[in-house]
Amino acid sequence: MRPYEAVLIFDVKTDGEAMQAVVDRLSDAIRASGGNPGKIDRWGKRQFAYEVDHRQEGYYILLEMTCDPGELVAINRMLTLTDELVRHKIVRVPDGVAGRRRAEAPRKRPATAPSGRKPRAGAGPRDRGAQSAGFEQRV
């Protein structure tokens, strides 16, 4: 069982009941294959970066799930044949990221050079300025 995220993009003209029916069908298909549908995050109506099937915007829903990789073929086929969807994408979530809360702040790393040494003071590219170009500073 591996963690996945499915992004579903519906036509904005689709009513809420039809969208919920598609999400329920997807959840039932995941359960039938032995997987576990997770959190459903409704992103809402968003404008596309480019026109998709003569549409300018869509309604986005993100579904987190865990299932076997072999079962994705049937789930992908079901989503491809769904008329209410404009697009969909299923992505495998890396194991280190799966289950992590989005509210967590990323850990801050100390400022060290790649070799593990501390950077020298005044060694940044902006500190060299005109001196590196061969110009002398006039006082």
N, C-alpha and C positions, 0 to 999 in steps of 0.2 A: 504494500500500500504506500503510495507516494502522494504528497500534497500538490494540489493544482489550484489555479485560479481561472475562472471562466468569466470573460467580459462579454455581456450580451448587449447589443445595440438594437433597440426597437425603433420602429417608425413612430414619430411623435403623434400621429393620428390614431395609434393603437390605444384602446381604452385600458384602464388599470386592471380590469377583470381578465382580459385576454393576456396581459403581461404576467399576471399572477398564475394563470393557467399554464403558461409555458414554463415558468420557474418551478411550479409544482410537478409538471411532467418531467423536467430535468432532475429534480430531487428524487422522484420515484425511480427514474432510470438508474441513478447513482446507487440508491439503496438496493435495487434489484440486482445490480452487479456486485454487491457485497461491499460497496463503498460507504462513505459517510459524508453527506452534504453538510457544510459548515455554515458560517455566517453569510448572510445576504446583505449587501450594502447597496442601497439605491442612491446612485450619484445624481440622478435627475436629468433634466433636459440640458444638453450642451450643443454648442455649434461645432460643426465639423471643420477641420482645417482645409478640406477640399470637398468638392461635391461628390457624393456617393449615391449612385443610382438616382440621380436628379433630385437629391435631397440635400438640404443645407444643415439640418440638425437632427439629433436623435436622442432617445432616452436610454441612459446607460444604467446597467445593473451589474454588479460584481458578485460572483458566487465563489466562495472558498469551498474546497472539497478534497477528500482523499479517496483514491480508488487505485485499482491495478492498471498498469499501463496498457494492457491488452484490451481493457474495456473502453478505452477512449475512442476507439474506432466507431463503436456503436453509438456512443454519446455524440460524437462529432457528426455522424450521419444524421442523427435525429435533429440536431440543431441546424444542419444544412437544409433539411427539408421543411423546416418551420417557416411559414410564410410571413409571420409577424416580425421576424428578425431581418434587419438590414445587414448586419455583420455580427460575427462572433469570433472569439479567439480564446483558446485554452493554452495556458502556459504552466509549465512545471515550476513550482516554487523551490528554491534551494533548501536543503535540509536545515542549514543553520538559520534560515530566516523563517521557516514554517512555525506557526504558533506564536510568533513574537507579536507583541502588541504594537500598534502603530504610534501610540502615544509616547513610547519610550524615546528618550533623547539619545542620540548617538554618543558613544564614548569619545572623550577628547584624548588625543595622543599628545605626549610631550613633543615639543619642537626639537627634533633631532635630525641630523643629516642622515641619508640612507645608510651610511657606514656605521651609524651608531654614535658618531661624535657630535658634540654640540656645534652649531654653526658659529663661525667667527663673527664678532661684532664688526659692522661696517663692510661685510663682504657681499652684500646684496647687489643685484644688477643696477639698482638706482643709485647706489652710493658711489659707483665708479663714474657715472655721468660723463662730463666733458673730459675728464682725465684720461679715460680709455680711448677717446677719439684723437688724442694727441694734441689737444688744445691746452694752453696754459691759462691758469686763472690769474687775472690781473687784480691787484689789490688797490 
